[in-house]
Amino acid sequence: MDDDRFAAVLSAARTGDSSAWEEIYKNLSPIVMGYLRSRRAPDPEDLVGAVFLDLVRNLSRFQGNERDFRTWTLTIAHRRLVDALRKAKRRDAEIYTDRISEAQVPSGDTETEALDQLGSAQVRELLGGLSPDQQDVLLLRILGDLTIDETAEVLGKRPGAVKALQRRGLAALKRKLGRLPPYP
């Protein structure tokens, strides 16, 4: 969305326009959901709802452009994730859910579905071998399409630390990918 369109949508959202909120949700919820699911958030659907509720409650305080808004949204998502993981850890239980998204509804092509599931499982396994900080950096950079500086802002780290985490995370993935059998 260009700057003028974003400004118009943001202005309409501030007045409570439901179509503006629908557009914001449609643009950002897949990114937020992807980040939360990839980090194995307990009940990611509820966390997405909580993130957008925070956006609605605090929109009057937001100032900036579309990239700033994406960064702000992912900052809220990251903080909600950290809180949820701490809460789950305190209860000493894993509450991870694996809900089927609309994109995973059977299409009738069993071979394609099996390959998609295998690919998803491999991605989860690869990411699972990285440190939580490396996972956050790579997911925010790739799924969130954030810059180094924006990622640093979301995570409360210095840009140099984000660069180092990204470099180490990618190197670890490269090593792991080199050891995998060829994809069928």
C-alpha positions in Angstrom: 0.0 0.0 0.0 1.4 3.4 -0.9 1.9 6.2 1.7 -1.2 8.1 0.7 -3.4 5.0 0.9 -1.9 4.0 4.3 -2.6 7.5 5.7 -6.2 7.3 4.5 -6.7 3.8 6.0 -5.1 4.8 9.2 -7.2 7.9 9.5 -10.4 5.9 8.8 -9.3 3.3 11.4 -8.9 6.1 14.0 -12.6 7.0 13.4 -13.6 3.4 13.9 -14.2 2.6 10.2 -14.6 -1.2 10.1 -13.5 -1.5 6.5 -10.2 0.2 7.4 -9.7 -2.2 10.2 -10.5 -5.1 7.9 -7.8 -3.9 5.5 -5.3 -3.5 8.2 -6.1 -7.0 9.5 -6.0 -8.5 6.1 -2.6 -7.0 5.4 -0.9 -7.8 8.8 -2.6 -10.8 10.3 -0.9 -13.4 8.1 2.5 -11.9 9.0 1.7 -11.9 12.7 0.2 -15.4 12.6 3.2 -16.7 10.7 5.6 -15.3 13.2 3.6 -16.6 16.2 3.1 -20.1 14.7 6.7 -20.3 13.6 7.8 -19.5 17.2 5.3 -22.2 18.4 3.2 -19.7 20.4 0.6 -21.2 22.7 -2.7 -20.6 21.0 -1.5 -18.3 18.2 -5.0 -17.4 17.1 -5.8 -15.9 20.5 -2.5 -14.0 20.5 -3.3 -12.5 17.0 -6.6 -11.3 18.4 -4.8 -9.8 21.5 -2.3 -8.1 19.2 -5.0 -6.5 17.1 -7.0 -5.5 20.3 -3.8 -3.7 21.5 -3.6 -1.9 18.1 -7.2 -0.7 18.4 -6.7 0.4 22.0 -3.5 2.3 21.3 -3.9 3.5 17.8 -4.3 7.1 19.0 -0.7 7.0 20.2 0.8 5.7 16.9 2.7 8.1 14.7 4.5 7.1 11.5 4.3 5.5 8.1 3.3 2.0 7.0 6.7 0.4 7.8 6.6 2.0 11.3 3.1 0.6 11.7 4.3 -2.9 10.7 7.2 -2.6 13.1 4.9 -1.4 15.9 2.5 -4.3 15.2 5.3 -6.9 15.3 6.7 -5.4 18.5 3.3 -5.9 20.1 3.2 -9.5 18.7 6.7 -10.2 20.0 5.9 -8.9 23.5 2.7 -10.9 23.6 4.6 -14.0 22.5 7.2 -13.5 25.2 4.5 -13.1 27.8 2.6 -16.2 26.6 5.8 -18.3 26.6 6.7 -17.2 30.1 3.2 -18.0 31.3 3.3 -21.5 29.7 6.7 -22.1 31.2 5.5 -21.1 34.7 2.7 -23.6 34.4 5.3 -26.1 33.4 3.3 -27.3 30.5 3.5 -27.1 26.7 0.2 -25.8 25.3 1.1 -25.7 21.7 -1.7 -26.2 19.3 -1.6 -27.4 15.8 -4.8 -26.1 14.2 -5.4 -26.5 10.5 -5.5 -23.3 8.6 -7.7 -22.7 5.7 -4.7 -23.1 3.4 -4.3 -26.7 4.7 -7.8 -27.9 3.8 -7.4 -31.0 1.8 -7.4 -30.3 -2.0 -7.8 -33.9 -3.1 -4.2 -34.1 -4.4 -2.7 -36.4 -1.8 0.9 -36.3 -3.1 1.0 -32.5 -3.1 -0.5 -32.4 0.4 2.0 -34.9 1.7 4.9 -32.9 0.2 3.6 -29.7 1.6 3.3 -31.3 5.1 6.8 -32.7 4.8 8.1 -29.3 3.8 6.4 -27.6 6.7 7.7 -30.2 9.1 11.3 -29.7 7.8 11.0 -26.0 8.2 9.8 -26.3 11.8 12.5 -28.8 12.5 15.2 -26.5 11.1 14.0 -23.5 12.9 13.6 -25.5 16.1 17.3 -26.1 16.1 18.1 -22.4 16.3 18.2 -20.3 19.4 15.0 -18.3 20.2 16.8 -15.1 19.3 18.0 -16.4 16.0 14.5 -17.7 15.2 13.0 -14.2 16.1 15.5 -12.4 13.9 15.1 -14.6 10.9 11.3 -14.7 11.1 11.0 -11.0 11.6 13.4 -10.3 8.7 11.7 -12.9 6.3 8.0 -13.0 7.3 7.8 -9.5 8.7 10.0 -8.0 5.9 11.6 -5.8 8.5 15.0 -4.1 8.1 17.8 -4.8 10.5 17.0 -1.5 12.4 13.3 -2.4 12.6 14.0 -5.9 13.8 16.3 -4.4 16.4 13.6 -2.1 17.6 11.0 -5.0 17.8 13.5 -7.2 19.8 15.0 -4.4 21.9 18.5 -5.2 20.6 21.2 -3.2 18.9 21.4 -3.5 15.1 24.9 -5.1 15.4 23.4 -7.8 17.6 20.6 -8.5 15.1 23.2 -8.7 12.3 25.2 -11.2 14.3 22.1 -13.3 15.2 21.0 -13.3 11.5 24.5 -14.3 10.3 24.8 -17.1 12.9 21.2 -18.3 12.3 21.7 -18.5 8.5 25.0 -20.3 8.9 23.4 -22.9 11.2 20.6 -23.4 8.7 23.1 -23.7 5.8 25.0 -26.4 7.8 21.7 -28.3 8.6 20.5 -28.0 5.0 23.8 -29.5 3.8 23.1 -32.6 5.9 19.5 -33.2 4.8 18.7 -35.9 2.2 17.5 -34.5 -1.1 13.9 -33.3 -1.2 11.7 -35.9 -2.9 
